């Protein structure tokens, strides 16, 4: 297969933040692609057998057009795909999402890892399990992210981790930060907490707030994030998960 010319098909779901990592990356790099939208609550029968036995999105298909195409690569996992999209962009003359400097790449991966360690668990506990007592942990995680952002931006002078345009580290975290920003005054327990303070541009979280705003005002964001749909679908999922406890 000529990897440089093969068409790209992304199996995705518009409500999934992990899938949005990759749709953002595809738009930011300008790679031509098509989207196969999947209903995560009612996936087609072929999906597990032919697309991803883990039954998850996203999956990037390299070549072919749909599930009837056999013997084409289908790569799952959003973290893997962020780097693959960057490599494909470089191969095809577009803008890569990661540095060629191995140290800078390691620092970007560390930033994402710290987000997953410090913020993501608290986000799940507060949002889906209604553990309001975990909101301070969430905010403390954001404080550490801000320290990393501030240090990085002092060096590169741009609004993003990667400088003047978002890259691997920014896009890996953006879908979750964008949701927190949307949910801050819409969903409990955030509406009754201090979470909204971290998105104020005139307070102690100014660096974080500026970074978040820069992410959600990119053209790629409006193409991949439907505020009303995300809010309604998340509220429905929260209700289902809390009722099942």
SVG drawing of the C-alpha trace seen along z (x, -y; Angstrom):
<svg xmlns="http://www.w3.org/2000/svg" viewBox="-32 -40 48 51">
<polyline fill="none" stroke="black" stroke-width="0.4" points="0.0,0.0 1.2,-3.5 0.8,-5.1 1.3,-8.5 -1.8,-8.3 -4.1,-5.9 -7.4,-7.4 -8.2,-7.8 -11.5,-6.6 -12.2,-7.4 -14.6,-5.3 -15.9,-7.7 -18.7,-8.9 -19.3,-12.7 -20.1,-12.5 -16.8,-10.6 -14.0,-12.8 -11.4,-10.1 -12.6,-10.2 -12.6,-14.0 -8.9,-13.9 -8.4,-12.4 -11.0,-14.5 -9.3,-17.6 -5.9,-16.2 -7.2,-15.5 -8.6,-19.0 -5.5,-20.7 -3.2,-18.8 -5.5,-19.3 -5.5,-15.6 -8.3,-14.6 -10.5,-12.0 -14.0,-10.7 -16.0,-9.8 -18.0,-6.7 -20.2,-7.7 -21.0,-5.0 -23.8,-4.9 -22.0,-3.8 -25.2,-2.6 -26.2,-0.5 -23.1,0.4 -23.7,2.3 -23.2,6.1 -20.1,6.0 -18.2,3.5 -16.6,5.8 -15.7,8.5 -14.5,6.3 -13.4,2.9 -12.3,3.2 -12.7,6.3 -12.4,3.9 -15.7,2.4 -14.4,-1.2 -13.9,-4.3 -11.8,-5.8 -10.3,-3.6 -8.4,-4.9 -8.7,-2.8 -5.9,-3.3 -7.3,-2.5 -10.6,-1.1 -14.0,-2.7 -16.0,-0.7 -16.3,2.5 -16.4,4.6 -12.8,3.8 -10.6,6.5 -6.8,6.6 -6.5,2.9 -4.9,1.5 -7.3,0.4 -5.6,-1.2 -7.4,-1.9 -6.7,-3.9 -6.7,-7.7 -3.3,-8.2 -1.7,-6.1 -3.7,-7.8 -2.6,-11.3 1.0,-10.4 0.0,-8.4 -1.9,-11.4 1.1,-13.6 3.4,-11.2 1.0,-11.0 0.8,-14.8 4.6,-15.0 4.7,-12.3 2.1,-14.1 3.6,-17.6 1.2,-18.9 1.8,-20.3 2.9,-17.6 1.6,-17.7 4.7,-16.7 8.3,-17.9 11.2,-16.2 13.1,-16.8 12.9,-13.7 13.1,-15.7 10.2,-17.9 8.2,-14.9 8.9,-13.3 7.8,-16.5 4.5,-16.6 3.8,-13.0 4.5,-13.7 2.0,-16.6 -0.7,-14.3 0.2,-11.6 0.0,-14.1 -3.5,-15.1 -4.6,-11.5 -3.2,-11.0 -4.3,-14.2 -7.5,-15.3 -9.2,-12.5 -10.0,-10.3 -11.5,-13.2 -13.5,-14.3 -15.0,-10.8 -15.8,-10.6 -17.4,-14.1 -19.3,-13.9 -20.6,-10.4 -20.6,-9.4 -21.6,-12.7 -18.7,-12.8 -18.7,-16.5 -16.0,-16.0 -13.6,-15.2 -13.9,-18.6 -11.0,-20.0 -8.8,-17.2 -9.9,-18.1 -9.0,-21.8 -5.7,-20.8 -4.9,-18.8 -5.6,-21.8 -3.3,-23.8 -0.4,-21.5 -1.3,-21.5 -1.2,-25.3 2.4,-25.2 3.5,-22.9 1.7,-25.1 3.2,-28.3 6.7,-26.9 6.3,-25.7 4.7,-28.9 7.4,-31.0 9.8,-29.1 7.8,-29.0 5.9,-32.3 2.7,-30.9 -0.8,-30.3 -0.4,-26.5 1.9,-23.9 3.4,-23.6 3.6,-27.3 1.5,-29.2 -0.8,-26.2 -2.0,-23.3 -0.2,-20.0 -0.1,-16.6 -0.1,-17.6 -2.9,-20.2 -5.2,-18.0 -4.8,-15.0 -6.3,-17.0 -8.6,-19.5 -11.7,-17.4 -11.9,-16.9 -11.0,-20.5 -13.6,-21.7 -16.2,-19.6 -15.3,-20.9 -15.6,-24.4 -19.0,-23.6 -20.3,-21.8 -18.9,-24.3 -22.3,-26.1 -24.6,-23.5 -24.1,-20.2 -23.9,-19.2 -21.7,-19.1 -19.8,-21.6 -22.5,-24.3 -22.3,-24.4 -18.5,-24.3 -15.5,-26.6 -14.7,-24.9 -15.8,-28.0 -13.0,-30.0 -10.4,-28.0 -11.9,-29.4 -11.8,-33.0 -9.2,-35.0 -8.7,-37.6 -7.8,-35.2 -5.1,-32.9 -5.8,-30.4 -5.3,-33.0 -2.7,-30.9 -5.0,-27.8 -8.1,-29.9 -6.3,-31.6 -5.1,-28.2 -8.6,-26.6 -10.1,-29.5 -7.5,-29.4 -8.3,-25.7 -12.1,-26.1 -12.0,-29.0 -10.0,-27.2 -11.9,-26.4 -11.1,-22.7 -13.1,-22.9 -16.4,-24.2 -16.1,-21.4 -15.8,-18.7 -17.8,-19.8 -21.5,-20.3 -22.2,-22.1 -25.9,-21.2 -25.4,-17.6 -22.5,-17.1 -24.4,-18.7 -27.6,-16.7 -25.9,-13.3 -23.7,-13.7 -26.6,-14.6 -28.5,-11.5 -25.5,-9.3 -25.0,-10.8 -28.6,-10.1 -28.3,-6.5 -25.0,-5.8 -26.2,-7.4 -29.5,-5.5 -27.7,-2.2 -25.7,-2.6"/>
</svg>
